[in-house]
Amino acid sequence: MPSVLDELTRAIRDAAERAFSAVRDEHPLECFYYFALVTTADALRPGPSASSIEGLARIVHGQGCSAADRRWSEADSPYNLYGDEHFAEVEQLFLRVGEHRHWAPVAYELEVQNRYAAMEGALRDLDRSGFFWRRS
């Protein structure tokens, strides 16, 4: 029987793979240079983010800023939260444990660590599978 951490990791991995595949499929001629899971210091449900060289060029064109200024800003990416709808199951798993921000400090820290571990594990699984190097 899979552990709660394994279940969460699998759900995040599957959601991320669907979201990242969707953005690649919709923009097959773009060169993506990052895929990320974005969350908060409290490790709330992550959301997908990605950016491409072409998307970056579009957001800085005529804005008076350089590509270097916005290159790693997920909030400025045209693909921030692209495919977020794929994280519905992940959200339910996060909500299932209740409001962890009101827990005792030790329990809260353990929950945050487990959530970050699941997010990291999901990305690690995708990396090991070669997902980030495949073209659609």
N, C-alpha and C positions, 0 to 999 in steps of 0.2 A: 504494500500500500504506500503510495507516495506521501511524503511529508507535506505540510502546509507550505514550506519554503519551496519544495519541488513543484507543487501545484501552481504557486504564484509565479515562479520562474517560467514555467511552461506557458502560462497564460500571457505573460508579458512578452515572451519570445514570439509566440504566435501572432499577437496583436501587432508587435513591431514589424514582423516580417510582412504582414498584410499591408500595413500602412506604408512602409518603405517601398514595397513592390508597387503599390498603387501610384506613388509619386513618380517612380521610375517609368512605369507603363504610360503615364499621362505625358511624360516629358522625355521620350526615348533618345532625343538628340542632345540632351544636356549632360554635362560632366559633373556628377555629384562628388563633392569633396568631404562632406560630413553627413552622418546620420546620428541622431542623438535621442536620448530620452531625457525630457526636461521635467524636473520635479521641484519641490520646495525643501527648505531646511527641515521641515517636519515629515518629509518623505510622503507627501500626499500622492495620489494616483498620478503616474507619469503620463506625459503626452509626447507624441513624436515630433521631431524636428529634423529638417534636412536642408542642405543648401547646395547649390550648383554654381559653377563659374558664371553661367549665363544668367541665372536668377540674381546673383550678386550684382552683375553689371546693370541689370534692369533697375534694381533698387537704388543704386548710387547715381545713375544717369540724371544729370541736371539737379542734383540735390546739394551740391557744394561740399560733398564729403568724398573721401577716397574709399576705394574698395577695402583697403587695409583697416579703415576705421570700422567697417561693418562686417568684415569677413566672418567673424566668429560670434556675431550677435544673433542668437536664435530668435529674439523678438523682432528683429528686422528682416529675417528670412521670409521670402514669399512662400516658403513651404513649412513655416512653423505651424504645428498642429494639423498638418495635412494628413488625413487618414485617422484623425482622432476618434472617429466613430467606431473604429476597430477595437477600442479599449473599453467597451461596455462591460465585458466579462471581468476585466481587470478591476474596473471600478467596483463591481459587486464584491469581488474578493477583498478589496481594501475596506469596504463598508461593513463586511461581515464581522470583523473583529470589534467594531464600535469606534468611538471617538478616542483614539489613543492619546491625543494631546492633553487629556485630562487624567491620564493614568499617573501612578506613582513614578517618580523619576527613573528608577531602575527598570521597571516594566516598559516605560516609554522609550528609553534608550535601546532596549533590546528589540522592540518593535521597529524602530527606525533603522537599526542595523540590519535586521532581517529584510526589510523592504529594499534597502540599498543593495544588499546582497542578491536579492532576486532580480533587481534591475541589471546589476553588473553581470550576473549569471546569464541572463537572457541575451545581452549583447555579446558576451563571450561565446555562447552557443552559436549565435549567428555568425560570428567571426570564424569560429572553428569549422563551420559548415562551408565556408567560402562565400557566404551570401554577399558580403560587401565588395567582393571582387567580380561577381557575376554581372553580366549585362542582361537586361530584360530580353 
